[in-house]
C-alpha cells in the first residue's frame, strides 16, 4: 500500500468557474443599478420642474386673497397670546392659594384663556377637606361656577388621599 500524505489539493475548475460567474453577475447588477439611479434622478428633476411651473401658475391665479391667509393665522396666534397675557394670573394663583389648607395639596392648574376656565387637580386628606376647599372656592370673588368633575380615593397610597378635579370659570374685571 502506498500512502501519499503530501498530496496537494484536488484541482477543481468548477470553483474558479463559479467565482467568475459571480463576478460577472455582480458587474451586471452594478451597471444596472447605475443606470436606474441616473434615470431616477432625471425623473425627480422633471417632477420638481413641473411642480415649480404648477406653483407659479396657481400663485398667479390666487392673487392677494391667498396672501392674506397667513396674515389671518398670524392674527389668530397673536390674539391667543393676548388672551394668555391678559389672564389674571396673580389673582388666580392667590385665590387658589388662599382657599388651600394644610389638608389640601394642589397638583396642577390648567387655565384655558379662550373659554375663561381653569381646571385644577388636587389631593386632600379626607373628603370633608375636599368639600370644604370647594366651598371656599365658591365664595371667591374671582371664580364662578365651581364644579367638582371627579374624585377618587388613592387606594395604593398608604395615606389614601382623595384626588379630585375641579373646574371653574373666572370673572373679568376683578
N, C-alpha and C positions, 0 to 999 in steps of 0.2 A: 504494500500500500504506500502511495506517495502523497503526502500532505504538503501543500504549499501554503504556509502561514503568512507570507508576504505578498500575496496576490493583490493587485490594485483593484480599485472599484470597478464594477462592471460598466461597460460602456453602453450607455443608453442615449440614443439620439432623440427619443421621444420627449425628454425633459427640455432639451435645447429647443426643440420644435415648439413646445407649449410656451416657453418663455418668449420666443419670437412672435408667436401669435398673440399673446397677451400684450406685448409692447405695441404691436400694430393696432390692436383694438383700442388701446389707451390713446394712441396718437390720433386715431379717427374720432374718438369721443371728444378729445380736446379741441380738434378743429371744428367739430360740430358745435361745441359749447361756445367757442369764439364767434362763430357766425351768428348764433342765436342771440348772444349778448349784444352784438353790434346792431342786429335788426331790432331788438327791444329798445335800445337807446334811440334809434331813429323814430320808432313809433311814439315813444314818450315825448320826443321833441315835437312831433307833429300834433300830438294831443295838446301840449302846452300852448302851441301856436294857435290852435283852433279855440282853446279856452280864452286866450287873450283877445281874439277877434270877437268872440261872443260877448265877453265882458264889456268891451268898448262899445259894441252895438247896443247892449242892454243899458249901459250907462248913459248913452246919448238919448235913449227913449225915456228914461226915468225923469230926468231933469231935476229941478230944485227940490221937489217933494221928497225924493229919495234921500237927498242930503239932509233934510230936516229930521228924519227918523232918529239918527244918532243924537241929535240935539234933544229930542223928547226923552230919550233914555237917560241922557246926562241930567236933565232937569228932574226926572223922577229920582235918580240917585241923590241929587243934591237935596231934594225935599226929604228924603229918608234921613239924611244926615241932620238936617234941621230939626226933624221930629225928635231925633235922639238927643240933640243938644238942648232943646227946649224942655225936655222932660225934667220934672222937679226932683232931680237925683237926691240932693241933700235932704229935702223934706221927706222923700220916700224912705231913705235909709233911717232917718231919725224916727219916723213913725213906727217902723218895724222894730227898731232897737228899743224904743220906749215901751212897746207892748210886750217885749220879751222879758221873761222872768228867769229865775235860776233853774226852773224845771223845763225850759224850752231851749232848743238848740236850732238855730237857722242853718239849713244845709245849702239851699240855693235860692236865688231870686232871679226870675226871668221876666223882665219887662217887655211889653210889646207896644212901642210908641204909637204905631198906627191905630191900634184898637184902644189905646189908653188903658191897657190891662196889665196886671202884674200877676205872676204865678210864683208862689212861694212853697218850697218844700222844707219841712221842719220835723223835728222829733221832740216828743215830750215824754216825761217820766210816767205820766198817767193820762187817761182820757179826760179826767176832770181838768188837768192843767191845759190840755189841748183846747177844751171848750172855753176855758177862761181866757186863753190867748185870743181865740176867735172873737169873743165878746169885746175884748179890749180893742181889737182891730176895727170892729163895727162902730165903736164910739169915736174913731179917728175922724178928724175934720177933712183929711186928705182923701180917705178911701170911701168907696161906695160899693154896694152890692158885694159884700164879703161872703164867699161861698166855700164850704168845705167840699172839695171834689172827691177825695178818698182818704181813708186812713187804714192802717194795717199794723197790727202788733208784730214786732220783730221777734219771732219765737227762737231764732237761732242765737240771738244776743242774750247773754245771761241776765241782763237787767230788764229785758223785754220792753224796750221803749215803743212808743206809738209813733210811727212815721205817718205824716199826713201832708196833703197838698191843699192849699188854699188859693183861690183866685179872687181878684178884686179889680174894680175899675178905680181910676183916680180922677179926682175933680180938678178942673182948671182954676187958675187964679187964686190959689190959696197960699 
